[in-house]
């Protein structure tokens, strides 16, 4: 029982430090966990909340638009480019 409570607290804490966002084309909420350096040319992991799966992506560009950040990535899992709206 003690381990399950500890695991739950770790998972809860890791979600607090995630950068929440949205993929408007695929209509899916997502998150980039703390520790990922979101810079052009970097490889990062993002969590797709609709499937519960992590995706390996390369950051192609990062742009500030209004009060949010647009991150263009190449998703190795799908073989497609995605535009993410981070900070909604």
Buried (B, 14 or more C-beta within 10 A) or exposed (E): EEEEEEEEEEEEEBEEEBBBBBBEEBEBEBBBBEEBEBEEEEEBEBBBEEEEEBBEBBBBEBEEEEEBBBBBBBBEEEEEEBBBBBBE
